[in-house]
Amino acid sequence: METSMFSPDSKTPSPKLLYRRPSSSRTIYGDRFIPSRSSSNFALFNLPNSTSNHDSTSPYNNLLKSALFGPECLQPSTPQKSSSSSRNSINATDFLTSPPNCNIFKYKTETKKPLHSLTPFGFDPHGPTAKAPRELPRSPYKVLDAPGLEDDFYLNLVDWSSHNVLAVGMGNSVYLWHASNSKVVKLCDLQSDDSVCSVRWAQHNTHLAVGTNNGKLQLWDTSRCKRIRTMDGHRKRVGALAWSSSTLSSGSRDKSILQRDIRAREDYVSKLTGHKDEVCGLEWSYDNRELASGGGDDRLFVWNQHSTQPVLKYCEHTAAVKAIAWSPHLYGLLASGGGSADRCIRFWNTTTNTKLSSMDTGSQVCNLAWSKNVNELVSTHGYSKNQIILWRYPSMSELATLTGHTSRVLYLAISPDGQTIVTGSGDETLALESFRFAKISEHKK
């Protein structure tokens, strides 16, 4: 049997134990802490301050035993004569009649309260409490006049910046509406023979790109109301724009897409070809790896950062594809909408290159936008109902439908906090609706 190296050996004589009496002049420190009760204020706890009586029948011992082990552990004590020294003391029999807390350190096998009463949210005995439905608006809380807002399906004239400023192209002018104070500023006027065809804010600064009918692309610093540069490259109007960091993509009626690095001196660094008609929809994915484009040729293409030819082609739509939106909730989920001859919203998985589902909306699909906070989708429509619909994805059940515009709802933008949308129409109005995607204070009218 193996023994420990510290086990005593029977052959080895045990050493003698030496005992040394400790010196009375030295302080002995031990490992036990014994509190001193001489300075304790027992009157604060209604307990007697007596150290002379420590027998098992003292009131203090009985009180302690009853508190620790319950009143059943005590035997009835013989009554004692009252004296001046014990007049203020607590009698154990009085404590047994109404103990302050006889359950201390005792295990309870059951509770008189129902289990559901212990939950922090309460309990309804008639069943689970149903969540109150979200109140959705039936009309816009603010309507802005937009005289000169073009009724053209292929243009993109409204965008909302990360700094809560709305840019609107009207005729040959660009206006800025500050949502915080409703202040309106005219940014620029183009030449009389030109007009605004698209506006798009940079992702994280105050730069605004403006596409014109003459094929020009202007870059403005809105904080100074100053034009930074003008870029050429397109032979016809620029109706679609999309940002990816310092890369600005522009789509034109000349059927091409130009990739521009605003840090470079050249007007564009690459040219994407593949569409057979005007490019009217452009959107970069949230990770800036894929660019989706839609055109008047009824095609939806997906490009990567380095391709000059589409890497994915979707040809199921039967009308122009302007409405394009990448999901912020699921990687590779792309939604697209078709024009008046198609009327469908279709969903694609660009990671697996598969078609997921399709929904016939009954009207021309002009725009799509995902909620930033919940898995919901907003679509705006033209012929023939001119409606705005809030959908729950993936069931595609309608949560709300608005029909305030009297003409096609051609333009859509979402606020930086994801709570409010603005819609623009050929009826020359901008309507602001709050769908309350998350719990925030209501907008004041």
SVG drawing of the C-alpha trace seen along z (x, -y; Angstrom):
<svg xmlns="http://www.w3.org/2000/svg" viewBox="-60 -80 74 82">
<polyline fill="none" stroke="black" stroke-width="0.4" points="0.0,0.0 1.4,-3.3 1.8,-5.8 2.2,-9.5 5.6,-11.0 4.1,-12.9 2.9,-9.7 4.8,-8.9 7.1,-5.9 6.8,-3.5 10.6,-3.0 11.3,-6.6 11.0,-7.8 8.5,-10.6 10.0,-13.9 9.2,-15.2 6.6,-17.8 7.9,-20.9 5.5,-23.2 6.4,-26.8 4.1,-28.8 3.3,-32.1 4.7,-35.2 2.1,-37.4 3.6,-40.5 3.0,-39.4 -0.4,-39.8 -1.7,-36.5 -3.4,-36.7 -5.8,-33.9 -7.9,-33.0 -11.2,-33.5 -13.1,-36.8 -15.1,-37.3 -17.0,-40.5 -17.0,-42.8 -20.6,-43.5 -19.6,-46.1 -19.9,-48.9 -23.0,-47.6 -26.2,-49.6 -28.7,-46.9 -31.4,-49.4 -31.5,-50.0 -32.7,-46.4 -34.8,-46.2 -32.4,-43.6 -31.0,-43.5 -27.4,-44.6 -26.5,-41.9 -23.4,-39.8 -23.8,-38.3 -26.5,-35.8 -25.4,-33.4 -27.4,-30.3 -29.6,-28.4 -32.8,-29.9 -31.8,-33.6 -34.2,-35.7 -31.4,-36.5 -30.6,-32.8 -34.2,-31.9 -34.7,-34.8 -31.8,-33.7 -32.8,-30.0 -36.3,-30.9 -35.1,-33.2 -32.7,-30.6 -34.5,-27.3 -38.1,-28.2 -40.3,-28.6 -40.9,-24.8 -37.4,-24.2 -38.0,-26.1 -39.4,-24.7 -41.6,-26.8 -39.5,-28.5 -40.4,-29.1 -41.5,-32.7 -39.0,-34.9 -39.6,-37.6 -39.4,-41.0 -36.6,-43.2 -35.3,-46.6 -32.5,-45.1 -34.7,-42.9 -37.7,-45.3 -36.7,-46.3 -35.7,-42.8 -37.7,-40.8 -39.5,-37.7 -39.1,-34.6 -42.8,-33.6 -43.9,-37.0 -41.7,-36.4 -43.3,-33.0 -46.8,-34.6 -45.7,-37.0 -42.2,-36.2 -40.9,-38.9 -39.5,-36.5 -39.7,-32.9 -38.9,-31.8 -35.3,-32.9 -32.9,-30.2 -35.8,-27.8 -36.5,-26.1 -40.1,-26.5 -41.4,-23.7 -44.4,-25.7 -45.7,-29.2 -49.1,-30.6 -48.7,-32.8 -49.3,-31.4 -46.3,-30.8 -47.3,-33.4 -47.4,-36.1 -43.6,-35.8 -43.1,-36.9 -42.0,-40.5 -44.7,-41.2 -47.7,-40.0 -50.3,-37.3 -53.7,-37.2 -55.7,-34.3 -57.9,-34.2 -55.0,-33.6 -51.8,-35.3 -52.0,-39.0 -52.2,-39.9 -49.7,-42.5 -51.4,-45.8 -51.4,-46.3 -49.3,-49.1 -51.4,-52.1 -50.6,-52.8 -51.5,-56.1 -54.2,-56.4 -53.0,-59.8 -49.8,-61.8 -48.9,-64.0 -47.3,-66.7 -47.8,-67.6 -45.3,-69.8 -46.0,-71.6 -43.5,-70.6 -44.3,-72.7 -42.4,-71.4 -41.8,-67.9 -41.7,-65.8 -44.2,-63.0 -41.5,-60.7 -41.2,-57.0 -37.5,-56.9 -36.2,-59.7 -35.1,-59.8 -35.7,-63.2 -36.0,-62.8 -33.5,-61.6 -33.0,-61.9 -29.6,-62.4 -28.0,-61.0 -28.1,-64.5 -31.9,-64.7 -32.0,-66.9 -34.3,-66.2 -33.1,-67.0 -35.7,-67.5 -35.1,-68.2 -37.7,-70.4 -37.3,-71.6 -33.8,-73.0 -33.4,-73.6 -32.4,-71.6 -34.0,-72.5 -33.0,-71.3 -35.7,-70.9 -34.3,-70.6 -36.6,-68.2 -35.5,-69.5 -36.8,-73.1 -38.7,-72.9 -36.2,-75.4 -36.0,-75.5 -32.8,-76.4 -32.3,-76.5 -29.0,-74.7 -28.6,-75.5 -30.1,-76.4 -28.9,-74.7 -28.7,-76.3 -32.0,-77.1 -31.6,-74.3 -30.9,-71.7 -33.0,-70.0 -32.4,-67.8 -33.0,-64.1 -31.6,-62.5 -30.3,-63.4 -28.4,-61.2 -26.7,-62.0 -23.3,-60.5 -23.6,-58.1 -21.9,-59.9 -21.3,-63.5 -23.0,-66.5 -22.1,-65.9 -24.9,-65.6 -24.7,-64.2 -26.9,-65.7 -27.5,-64.1 -28.7,-66.3 -30.6,-65.9 -27.5,-66.9 -25.6,-63.9 -23.6,-65.8 -22.9,-64.8 -22.4,-67.6 -21.1,-67.1 -22.1,-69.7 -21.0,-70.5 -24.4,-71.4 -22.8,-72.8 -21.3,-75.6 -23.8,-75.5 -20.8,-75.2 -20.3,-73.0 -17.1,-70.9 -16.8,-69.4 -18.6,-68.5 -18.1,-65.1 -18.8,-64.0 -19.0,-60.6 -22.7,-60.0 -24.2,-61.0 -27.8,-61.2 -29.6,-62.1 -28.5,-60.6 -31.6,-59.3 -30.1,-56.9 -27.3,-57.3 -25.9,-55.2 -23.0,-55.7 -20.6,-53.1 -18.1,-54.9 -16.1,-57.1 -17.5,-55.4 -20.4,-57.0 -22.3,-54.9 -24.4,-56.7 -27.0,-55.1 -28.1,-56.8 -30.4,-56.7 -27.4,-55.8 -27.8,-52.3 -24.4,-52.4 -23.4,-52.6 -20.2,-54.6 -18.2,-53.9 -16.6,-57.1 -14.0,-57.5 -14.5,-61.0 -10.9,-61.0 -9.5,-60.4 -8.9,-63.1 -10.7,-61.1 -14.4,-61.5 -14.9,-57.7 -12.8,-54.6 -14.9,-51.9 -17.9,-51.4 -20.5,-48.7 -22.5,-47.5 -25.3,-45.0 -28.6,-46.8 -30.4,-47.3 -32.5,-50.3 -32.3,-53.2 -30.9,-52.4 -33.5,-53.7 -32.6,-51.9 -29.3,-51.5 -28.6,-50.2 -25.4,-49.1 -25.7,-46.3 -25.1,-47.2 -21.7,-45.6 -20.7,-47.5 -19.8,-44.3 -22.7,-44.1 -24.5,-46.6 -28.0,-45.9 -29.3,-47.7 -32.7,-47.8 -33.5,-49.0 -36.2,-49.7 -35.3,-46.4 -37.2,-44.6 -33.9,-43.2 -32.4,-43.1 -28.6,-42.7 -26.1,-42.3 -22.5,-43.4 -19.5,-42.9 -16.9,-45.5 -14.6,-44.6 -16.9,-43.3 -17.7,-45.2 -20.3,-42.5 -23.2,-41.4 -22.5,-38.4 -26.2,-37.7 -29.1,-38.2 -32.8,-38.1 -35.2,-38.2 -38.6,-37.3 -40.0,-40.9 -42.2,-41.9 -41.8,-45.6 -39.2,-48.2 -37.4,-47.6 -36.9,-50.8 -37.7,-49.7 -34.7,-47.9 -33.9,-47.4 -31.4,-45.3 -32.5,-43.9 -30.5,-45.2 -31.6,-42.1 -30.6,-39.2 -27.4,-39.0 -28.0,-38.7 -31.7,-39.3 -32.8,-41.6 -36.2,-42.9 -37.3,-44.3 -40.5,-45.7 -41.8,-45.8 -43.7,-48.5 -47.3,-48.7 -47.2,-45.6 -45.7,-43.5 -46.9,-44.9 -45.0,-42.3 -42.6,-42.5 -40.0,-39.7 -37.4,-38.5 -34.0,-37.0 -31.2,-35.3 -28.1,-36.6 -25.8,-34.4 -27.4,-31.2 -28.7,-32.8 -32.2,-31.7 -35.7,-33.2 -37.5,-33.2 -41.0,-34.5 -43.3,-36.9 -46.3,-39.0 -48.7,-40.6 -49.5,-44.1 -52.1,-45.1 -50.3,-48.3 -47.1,-49.6 -44.3,-49.3 -42.3,-52.5 -40.2,-52.2 -39.2,-49.8 -37.6,-50.5 -36.8,-48.1 -37.4,-49.2 -34.1,-49.6 -35.6,-48.4 -37.9,-45.5 -38.4,-43.0 -41.0,-45.1 -41.1,-46.6 -42.6,-49.8 -43.7,-49.9 -45.1,-52.9 -47.2,-52.4 -48.5,-54.1 -51.1,-52.9 -53.8,-52.3 -54.2,-52.7 -51.4,-55.1 -51.1,-53.5 -48.5,-53.2 -48.3,-49.7 -46.5,-48.5 -45.7,-44.8 -44.6,-42.3 -41.8,-40.0 -41.7,-37.1 -45.5,-36.5 -46.1,-39.7 -49.2,-40.5 -50.4,-44.1 -50.1,-46.1 -51.3,-49.4 -52.3,-51.0 -52.4,-54.7 -54.1,-56.3 -53.6,-60.0 -51.8,-60.9 -53.9,-61.7 -51.1,-60.7 -48.4,-58.1 -46.2,-57.8 -42.9,-58.0 -40.4,-58.9 -39.6,-57.5 -37.1,-58.1 -36.7,-57.1 -35.6,-59.2 -32.2,-58.5 -33.8,-57.1 -36.0,-54.7 -39.2,-56.0 -40.6,-58.2 -41.0,-58.0 -41.5,-60.8 -43.3,-60.1 -43.3,-62.3 -45.9,-62.3 -46.8,-63.7 -49.5,-65.7 -46.6,-68.0 -46.8,-67.2 -44.5,-65.5 -46.2,-63.6 -44.5,-62.5 -45.9,-59.4 -44.7,-57.9 -45.1,-54.1 -43.5,-53.9 -41.3,-51.0 -39.9,-51.2 -41.2,-52.8 -40.5,-56.5 -42.5,-59.6 -45.1,-60.5 -44.3,-63.3 -46.1,-66.5 -48.3,-67.9"/>
</svg>
